[in-house]
């Protein structure tokens, strides 16, 4: 009897378990991918919700055009394109010889002007001495007139005394004449009295002639016209006497030469009084010292000396301008000068771009500006460095006009109707803690800024849209010729 083996069919349970396990693996993988996506997307979503960004931004910076301040021939050029220079470095040198010759000429002119000043001082001192002498001459002339008036009064008094003596002698003689006829008075006594009267009468005549002489010396008639007293003189005789007037005229002429002006209507006494008023203490030496300092001839010579000195200073300045220096720290670009070139003042020789005065101009859409304020922090990503280097920045200002309005040809049609297009406004972003030596930025590089408008603005003018008024008080620091590119 044969035994037949009966084959049993495979069990389906393990297949079901395998499929179930694979399903869970797939679900787990999907969950992991979703979780990873969420983890990755959350920061991006947060950034998108809390920042404003644009891809229309670039690095900008100052550029200083180097130009000579004087004309001349180039002797040396000490830099090439892309050379780094510091402020004050010599970049170009002009031929100095013509300017050195000009300095020598101006120096000689200064020496000549100094000699002219000394000559003017000597001349004015001589005129001052003459004025001093003529002043005393005027005063002496006035004193002489006063003395003559006093002498006239003395002579008149002497005349009156002589008249009194003569009158008494005449009376004595008149009394003696009748007595002499009767023999009561001796002939000798009569002769004596006659002689006394004759002497007294002669003294009267002599005194009268003395009075006449003094009056004539004073420019008066010998006899008063209206029978006035012989001692009577005009009250202003001291002011109008000829010698006084002559001395006054000479003094005025000398005073004019040293710059002291008097009115022609001033009296001599008024002239002397006004002169003493020039000093509170009436010190004549101080008065003449001030006159000497302000004398026209001295002032004119000093002005010529100052002009010659300024010309010399300008010549020395032009000589220094032969050394053309870098005005800022930066990199040389666009050099277009070589030794032997003839250049003129203001001609552009090269440009120096600053490495430190760097910022970002970001052109945000007008719909993105509502939340932007000065002082908001900014993350700056540059294509040059990629995501491995993120620069930090700060919003520092807004341009007062969109790009289209500031363009050379505004976007308007022929009828002047404004075409509504989403406009972009340049926003300036300053770069913080920028180190050009380690991470240099070049003008024109593309930037993607992200402004964190949810964060609190910091720094100067934080939270404002407009910067405050600029203090434009002039300073002594020279301004550099700069322009933004």
C-alpha positions in Angstrom: 0.0 0.0 0.0 1.5 3.3 -1.1 1.3 6.4 1.0 0.6 9.6 -1.0 2.1 12.9 0.2 -0.4 15.7 0.3 1.2 19.2 -0.3 -0.3 21.9 1.9 -0.7 25.5 0.3 1.5 28.5 1.6 0.1 30.6 4.4 -0.9 34.1 3.4 -0.2 35.7 6.9 3.5 36.5 6.4 2.8 38.3 3.1 0.2 40.5 4.9 2.7 41.2 7.7 5.4 42.2 5.2 3.1 44.6 3.3 1.9 46.1 6.6 5.5 46.7 7.7 6.4 48.4 4.4 3.4 50.6 4.7 4.5 51.8 8.1 8.0 52.4 6.8 6.6 54.5 4.0 4.4 56.4 6.4 7.3 57.0 8.8 9.4 58.3 6.0 6.7 60.6 4.8 6.2 61.8 8.3 9.9 62.4 8.7 10.1 64.3 5.4 7.1 66.4 6.4 8.6 67.1 9.8 12.0 67.9 8.2 10.2 70.2 5.8 8.3 71.9 8.6 11.6 72.3 10.6 13.2 73.8 7.5 10.2 75.9 6.5 9.5 77.4 9.9 12.6 79.8 9.9 12.0 80.6 6.2 8.3 81.3 7.0 9.3 83.4 10.0 11.7 85.3 8.0 9.1 85.9 5.3 6.6 87.2 7.8 9.0 89.5 9.7 11.3 90.9 6.9 11.1 92.8 3.7 13.6 92.0 1.0 14.4 92.9 -2.6 16.8 91.6 -5.2 17.1 95.1 -6.7 20.0 96.3 -4.5 23.7 96.9 -5.0 26.8 98.1 -3.2 27.5 101.9 -3.6 30.3 104.1 -2.3 32.0 107.4 -2.6 34.5 108.2 -5.4 36.8 111.1 -5.3 38.2 112.5 -8.5 41.8 113.6 -8.2 42.6 116.8 -10.1 45.5 119.3 -9.9 44.8 122.7 -8.5 47.4 124.3 -10.7 48.5 123.9 -14.3 51.8 122.3 -15.2 53.7 119.4 -16.7 53.6 116.1 -15.0 56.9 115.0 -13.6 56.0 111.8 -11.8 53.1 109.4 -11.4 53.5 107.2 -8.4 50.4 105.0 -8.6 48.7 102.5 -10.9 45.2 101.3 -11.2 44.0 99.2 -8.3 46.8 100.5 -6.0 45.6 101.2 -2.5 46.4 104.6 -1.1 46.0 106.4 2.1 44.8 110.0 2.6 47.8 112.3 2.1 49.8 109.9 -0.1 51.6 111.5 -3.0 50.1 110.2 -6.2 51.2 112.7 -8.9 53.9 115.4 -8.9 54.1 118.3 -11.3 57.3 120.1 -12.3 58.0 122.6 -9.5 60.7 124.7 -11.1 58.4 127.4 -12.6 56.6 127.8 -9.3 59.9 128.0 -7.3 61.0 130.9 -9.6 57.6 132.6 -9.0 58.1 132.2 -5.2 61.5 133.9 -5.5 60.0 136.8 -7.4 57.2 137.2 -4.9 59.7 137.0 -2.0 61.7 139.9 -3.6 58.4 141.9 -3.9 57.8 141.4 -0.2 61.3 142.6 0.7 60.7 145.7 -1.5 57.3 146.3 0.2 58.9 146.0 3.6 61.5 148.7 2.6 58.6 150.9 1.4 57.0 150.5 4.8 60.2 151.6 6.6 60.5 154.6 4.2 56.9 155.6 4.8 57.5 155.4 8.6 60.5 157.6 8.3 58.7 160.1 6.2 55.7 160.2 8.6 58.0 160.5 11.5 59.7 163.5 9.8 56.2 165.0 9.2 55.3 164.3 12.7 58.3 166.2 14.0 57.4 169.1 11.7 53.9 169.0 13.0 55.1 169.1 16.6 57.3 172.1 15.8 54.5 173.9 14.0 52.1 173.2 16.8 54.5 174.9 19.2 55.0 177.7 16.7 51.2 178.3 16.6 51.0 178.2 20.4 54.0 180.6 20.6 52.4 182.9 18.0 49.2 183.1 20.1 51.2 183.7 23.2 53.1 186.6 21.4 49.8 188.2 20.6 48.7 187.8 24.2 52.0 189.4 25.2 51.5 192.3 22.8 48.0 192.9 24.1 49.4 192.9 27.6 52.2 195.3 26.5 49.6 197.5 24.9 47.7 197.7 28.2 50.9 198.4 30.0 51.9 201.2 27.6 48.4 202.7 27.9 48.7 202.7 31.6 52.2 204.2 31.4 50.7 206.9 29.0 48.0 207.7 31.5 50.7 208.0 34.2 52.8 210.3 32.0 49.7 212.4 31.3 49.1 212.7 35.0 52.7 213.8 35.6 52.5 216.3 32.7 49.2 217.6 34.0 50.7 218.3 37.4 53.8 219.9 35.9 51.5 222.1 33.7 49.6 223.1 36.8 52.8 224.0 38.7 54.0 226.0 35.7 50.7 227.8 35.4 50.8 228.8 39.1 54.4 230.0 38.8 53.8 232.3 35.8 51.7 235.1 37.6 53.9 234.9 40.6 57.0 235.3 38.4 55.6 238.6 37.0 55.2 240.0 40.5 58.6 238.8 41.6 57.2 236.3 44.1 58.8 233.4 42.3 62.4 233.5 41.2 63.4 233.2 37.6 65.3 230.0 38.4 62.2 228.4 39.8 60.2 229.3 36.8 62.8 227.9 34.5 62.8 224.7 36.6 59.1 224.3 36.4 59.1 225.0 32.7 61.7 222.3 32.2 59.8 219.8 34.3 56.7 220.4 32.2 58.6 220.0 29.0 60.1 216.7 30.2 56.7 215.5 31.3 55.1 216.5 28.0 57.9 214.7 26.1 57.3 211.6 28.2 53.6 211.7 27.3 54.5 211.9 23.7 57.0 209.0 24.0 54.4 206.8 25.8 51.8 207.7 23.2 54.2 206.6 20.4 54.9 203.4 22.3 51.1 202.7 22.4 50.9 203.5 18.7 53.7 201.1 17.9 52.1 198.2 19.8 48.8 198.8 18.2 50.4 198.9 14.8 52.3 195.7 15.6 48.9 194.1 16.5 47.5 195.1 13.1 45.3 197.9 14.6 45.1 201.5 13.5 47.3 203.8 15.7 44.2 205.9 16.5 40.9 204.1 17.2 38.4 205.1 14.5 35.6 205.9 16.9 37.5 207.5 19.7 37.7 204.3 21.7 40.2 203.6 24.4 43.7 203.0 23.1 43.8 199.7 25.1 40.7 198.4 23.3 41.4 195.4 21.0 39.0 193.0 19.1 38.0 190.1 21.3 39.1 187.5 18.7 42.4 189.2 17.9 44.4 186.2 19.1 42.4 184.0 16.6 42.7 186.4 13.7 46.1 187.8 13.9 48.2 187.3 10.8 51.1 185.4 12.4 48.7 183.1 14.2 46.8 182.4 11.0 50.0 181.7 9.2 51.2 179.3 11.9 47.7 177.6 11.8 47.9 177.1 8.1 51.4 175.7 8.3 50.3 173.3 11.0 47.2 172.2 9.1 49.4 171.5 6.0 51.7 169.4 8.1 48.8 167.6 9.8 47.2 166.7 6.5 50.5 165.0 5.5 50.2 162.6 8.5 46.5 162.0 8.1 45.1 164.5 10.7 42.3 166.4 9.1 41.0 169.7 10.4 38.1 171.9 9.2 39.2 175.1 7.6 36.7 176.9 9.8 38.3 175.8 13.0 39.9 178.5 15.1 43.5 178.0 16.4 42.3 177.4 19.9 39.7 174.9 18.7 42.4 173.1 16.7 44.7 172.7 19.8 41.7 171.7 22.0 40.5 169.1 19.5 44.0 167.7 19.2 44.3 167.1 22.9 40.9 165.4 22.9 42.4 162.5 20.9 43.7 161.1 24.2 41.6 161.0 27.4 44.7 162.1 29.4 45.8 164.6 26.8 49.2 162.8 26.4 50.8 164.3 23.3 53.2 161.4 22.8 50.4 158.9 22.8 48.4 161.0 20.4 51.3 161.2 17.9 52.0 157.4 18.3 48.4 156.7 17.3 48.7 159.2 14.4 51.9 157.5 13.2 50.2 154.1 13.2 47.2 155.3 11.2 49.0 157.7 8.9 47.8 157.2 5.3 51.3 156.8 3.9 52.0 154.1 6.4 48.7 152.4 5.8 49.2 152.5 2.1 52.7 151.0 2.4 51.4 148.3 4.8 48.6 147.5 2.4 51.1 147.0 -0.4 53.2 144.8 1.9 50.1 142.7 2.9 49.2 142.3 -0.8 52.8 141.3 -1.6 52.7 138.8 1.3 49.5 137.4 0.1 51.0 137.0 -3.4 53.9 135.2 -1.8 51.6 132.9 0.2 49.7 132.1 -3.0 52.9 131.4 -4.8 54.0 129.1 -2.0 50.6 127.5 -2.0 50.8 126.9 -5.7 54.2 125.3 -5.2 52.7 122.9 -2.6 49.9 122.2 -5.1 52.5 120.7 -7.4 52.3 117.6 -5.1 48.9 116.1 -5.8 47.8 114.0 -2.8 45.2 111.4 -2.2 42.2 113.0 -0.5 40.8 109.8 0.9 41.7 106.3 1.8 40.8 104.0 -1.1 41.8 102.3 -4.4 43.0 104.1 -7.5 40.8 103.6 -10.6 40.6 105.2 -14.1 44.2 106.6 -14.1 44.6 108.6 -17.2 47.8 110.6 -16.7 51.4 109.9 -17.5 54.7 111.7 -17.0 55.2 114.5 -19.5 51.5 115.3 -19.9 50.5 119.0 -19.6 47.6 119.3 -17.3 45.4 122.2 -16.3 43.7 123.0 -13.0 40.6 120.9 -12.5 41.5 118.2 -15.1 40.6 114.7 -13.9 43.7 112.6 -13.5 42.3 109.5 -11.7 39.6 108.4 -9.4 39.9 107.0 -5.9 37.1 104.8 -4.6 36.7 104.6 -0.9 36.9 101.1 0.7 35.4 102.3 4.0 32.6 104.7 2.9 30.5 101.9 1.6 26.7 101.4 1.8 23.9 99.6 0.0 21.3 101.2 -2.2 18.2 99.0 -2.1 15.3 99.8 -4.4 12.2 98.6 -2.5 8.7 98.6 -4.1 6.4 101.3 -2.9 4.1 98.6 -1.5 7.0 97.4 0.8 7.8 100.8 2.4 4.9 101.1 4.9 6.8 99.4 7.7 10.4 100.6 7.0 11.9 103.1 9.3 15.4 104.5 10.0 17.3 102.3 12.4 15.8 99.0 11.5 18.4 96.1 11.3 19.2 94.5 8.0 20.8 91.3 6.9 22.8 91.6 3.7 23.6 88.6 1.5 25.9 89.2 -1.5 26.3 86.9 -4.5 30.0 87.3 -4.1 30.1 85.6 -0.7 26.9 83.6 -0.8 25.2 82.5 2.3 28.5 81.8 4.1 28.9 85.5 4.9 26.0 87.7 6.0 26.7 91.3 6.6 24.8 93.4 9.1 23.4 96.7 8.2 21.0 99.5 9.3 18.5 101.5 7.4 19.8 105.1 7.5 17.6 107.1 5.1 15.2 107.3 2.2 15.7 109.1 -1.1 13.1 111.9 -1.7 11.9 110.5 -5.0 11.5 107.2 -6.8 13.9 106.1 -9.5 11.6 107.1 -12.3 11.2 110.7 -11.1 14.9 111.0 -10.7 15.7 109.6 -14.1 16.9 111.8 -16.9 13.8 110.9 -18.9 10.8 110.4 -16.6 8.4 107.7 -17.5 5.6 109.8 -18.8 3.8 109.8 -22.2 3.7 112.7 -24.6 0.5 114.2 -23.1 2.0 114.3 -19.6 -0.3 111.7 -18.1 1.2 109.7 -15.4 1.4 105.9 -16.1 0.7 104.0 -13.0 3.5 101.4 -12.5 4.7 100.0 -9.3 7.5 102.4 -8.3 10.7 101.7 -6.5 12.3 104.0 -3.9 16.0 103.9 -3.1 16.6 103.1 0.5 20.1 103.6 1.9 21.5 100.9 4.2 24.7 101.5 6.2 26.9 98.5 6.7 27.9 97.9 10.3 31.3 96.6 11.6 32.6 96.6 8.0 36.2 95.4 7.7 37.5 96.0 4.1 40.8 94.3 4.8 39.2 90.9 5.5 35.8 91.1 3.6 36.1 93.8 1.0 33.0 94.9 -0.9 33.2 96.3 -4.4 30.9 99.0 -5.8 28.2 97.5 -8.0 28.0 94.1 -6.4 24.5 92.6 -6.2 23.0 92.5 -2.7 19.8 90.9 -1.3 18.9 92.9 1.9 16.3 91.7 4.4 15.0 94.4 6.7 13.7 93.1 10.0 10.8 95.6 10.4 9.4 93.8 13.4 12.5 94.5 15.5 12.8 97.8 17.4 14.9 100.4 15.5 18.1 101.6 17.2 20.7 104.3 16.8 20.4 107.9 15.7 16.9 109.0 14.4 15.5 105.6 15.2 11.9 105.1 14.1 11.8 108.2 11.8 11.3 108.5 8.1 13.3 111.8 7.7 16.6 112.7 9.1 16.9 115.9 11.2 18.2 119.2 9.8 21.9 119.1 9.1 24.2 121.5 11.0 25.9 123.4 8.1 28.1 125.6 10.3 31.3 126.2 8.2 34.5 124.5 9.4 38.1 124.9 8.6 38.4 121.4 7.2 38.7 121.4 3.4 35.9 119.7 1.5 36.7 116.9 -0.9 35.3 116.6 -4.4 33.1 113.5 -4.0 30.2 112.0 -5.9 28.2 108.8 -5.5 28.4 106.2 -8.2 
